[in-house]
């Protein structure tokens, strides 16, 4: 996942271990500096190419998840192109991460490739480092969108994989025809 010679910080290793130990299925990473929701892949399949669309096998699901957040956000869903994030209006406030800018080692890509967790990145505001007095407004702009996104956990296939005696099967692989990305059951 990381380029050769790349040193992984102890904190990063701890988060990776944690993500593999608990069967999370949905997450969001909150950033600042723009108003847009990005989804994997964040790293282009062609590392020499910048701003190249790089979809996962679950492109439709990721677009649905990103739209759930963007459509519920009062500013991201605003159709004005003259505001911060306005250059994403024609895209519905969402974009494939690698199409915006490609980078390696992102958490959303790691989660998709190495866990069952689908993660989007939410750029929550125009300021990279907002002032303390701006945080209350940013929270209120994002609260409903976060709740709407969290409700997406109830979409899709869910249930218990069990043997003929009704015992749950740990680490069973689940495949969906037409999507080349399997997931496994939890403990």
C-alpha positions in Angstrom: 0.0 0.0 0.0 2.9 2.4 0.8 5.7 3.1 -1.6 9.0 1.2 -1.0 11.1 2.8 1.8 8.1 4.6 3.2 8.2 4.8 7.0 4.8 4.3 8.7 4.4 6.4 11.9 3.5 4.4 15.1 0.2 6.3 15.3 -0.6 5.3 11.8 0.2 1.7 12.5 -2.0 1.8 15.6 -5.0 3.2 13.6 -4.4 0.5 10.9 -4.5 -2.2 13.5 -7.6 -0.7 15.1 -9.4 -0.6 11.8 -8.6 -4.2 11.1 -9.7 -5.3 14.6 -13.2 -3.8 14.6 -15.6 -4.4 11.6 -16.3 -0.8 10.8 -18.3 -0.4 7.5 -18.7 3.4 7.2 -16.5 6.4 8.1 -15.6 9.9 7.1 -12.5 11.9 7.4 -13.0 15.6 8.1 -10.6 18.1 6.5 -10.7 21.9 6.0 -9.8 24.1 3.1 -12.6 23.5 0.6 -16.3 22.6 0.4 -16.5 19.2 -1.3 -16.9 15.5 -0.6 -14.3 13.2 -2.1 -14.4 9.4 -2.4 -11.8 6.7 -3.4 -9.6 6.1 -5.0 -7.5 9.1 -3.9 -4.5 7.6 -5.6 -4.5 7.5 -9.4 -4.0 4.1 -11.1 -1.5 6.0 -13.3 0.9 7.7 -10.8 2.3 9.9 -13.5 -1.1 11.3 -14.2 -2.6 14.1 -12.1 -6.3 14.7 -11.8 -7.2 11.3 -13.4 -10.5 9.7 -12.5 -9.7 6.5 -10.5 -12.9 4.7 -9.6 -13.2 1.7 -7.2 -15.3 -1.3 -8.2 -17.9 0.2 -5.8 -18.0 3.6 -7.6 -21.8 3.8 -7.5 -21.9 3.2 -3.8 -19.3 5.8 -3.1 -21.1 8.3 -5.2 -24.3 7.6 -3.3 -22.5 8.0 0.0 -20.8 11.3 -1.0 -24.1 12.7 -2.4 -25.9 11.8 0.8 -23.5 14.1 2.6 -23.3 16.8 0.0 -27.0 17.1 -0.6 -27.7 17.5 3.1 -25.1 20.2 3.6 -26.6 23.7 3.2 -23.6 25.3 1.5 -22.3 22.4 -0.6 -25.8 21.9 -2.0 -26.1 25.7 -2.8 -26.0 26.0 -6.6 -24.0 29.3 -6.5 -20.6 28.9 -8.4 -19.4 32.2 -6.8 -18.9 30.7 -3.3 -16.1 28.6 -1.9 -16.5 25.2 -3.4 -18.4 26.7 -6.2 -16.2 25.0 -8.8 -17.7 21.6 -7.7 -21.3 22.8 -8.2 -21.6 21.1 -11.6 -20.4 17.9 -10.0 -23.0 18.0 -7.3 -20.4 18.9 -4.6 -18.6 15.6 -4.9 -15.5 14.3 -6.8 -13.4 11.2 -7.1 -10.3 12.0 -4.9 -7.7 11.2 -7.6 -9.6 13.3 -10.1 -9.2 16.3 -7.8 -5.6 15.5 -6.8 -3.9 12.2 -6.5 -1.9 11.2 -3.4 -0.7 7.9 -2.0 -1.3 6.5 1.5 -4.7 8.0 2.2 -7.0 6.5 4.8 -10.0 6.2 2.5 -8.0 4.0 0.1 -6.5 2.0 2.9 -10.0 1.3 4.4 -11.4 0.2 1.1 -8.5 -2.0 0.2 -7.7 -3.5 3.6 -10.9 -3.4 5.6 -14.7 -3.5 5.1 -15.0 0.2 5.7 -16.2 2.6 3.1 -14.8 6.1 3.8 -15.3 9.5 2.2 -13.3 12.6 2.8 -15.4 15.7 3.7 -13.8 19.1 3.2 -15.9 20.9 5.8 -15.1 24.5 5.2 -13.1 27.0 3.2 -10.6 27.8 5.8 -7.8 25.2 6.3 -7.3 26.4 9.9 -10.6 28.1 10.9 -10.6 30.5 13.8 -12.3 29.3 17.1 -15.3 31.6 16.6 -15.9 30.0 13.2 -16.2 26.5 14.5 -19.8 26.9 15.8 -21.0 27.8 12.3 -19.0 25.1 10.7 -20.5 22.5 13.1 -24.0 23.6 12.3 -23.4 23.6 8.6 -22.1 20.0 8.9 -24.3 18.5 11.6 -27.3 17.5 9.5 -25.0 16.3 6.7 -23.1 14.1 9.2 -26.3 12.6 10.5 -27.6 12.0 7.0 -24.4 10.3 6.1 -24.5 8.1 9.3 -28.0 7.0 8.3 -26.5 5.5 5.2 -25.2 2.6 7.3 -28.7 1.1 6.9 -28.4 0.9 3.1 -27.2 -2.3 1.3 -26.9 -5.9 2.4 -26.8 -6.7 6.0 -27.4 -9.8 8.1 -25.7 -12.7 9.8 -23.8 -15.4 7.9 -24.2 -18.6 9.8 -23.6 -22.3 9.4 -26.4 -24.9 9.3 -26.6 -24.9 13.1 -27.1 -21.1 13.2 -23.6 -20.3 14.5 -22.1 -17.1 13.0 -19.2 -17.7 10.6 -16.3 -15.5 11.3 -14.3 -14.1 8.3 -16.7 -15.5 5.6 -16.1 -13.9 2.3 -19.1 -12.2 0.7 -19.0 -11.5 -3.1 -21.5 -9.5 -5.1 -21.7 -10.5 -8.8 -20.4 -7.7 -11.0 -18.3 -6.0 -8.3 -14.8 -7.2 -8.0 -14.3 -6.3 -4.3 -15.2 -8.8 -1.6 -15.8 -8.1 2.0 -15.6 -10.4 5.0 -17.9 -11.0 8.0 -16.8 -9.7 11.4 -16.1 -11.8 14.5 
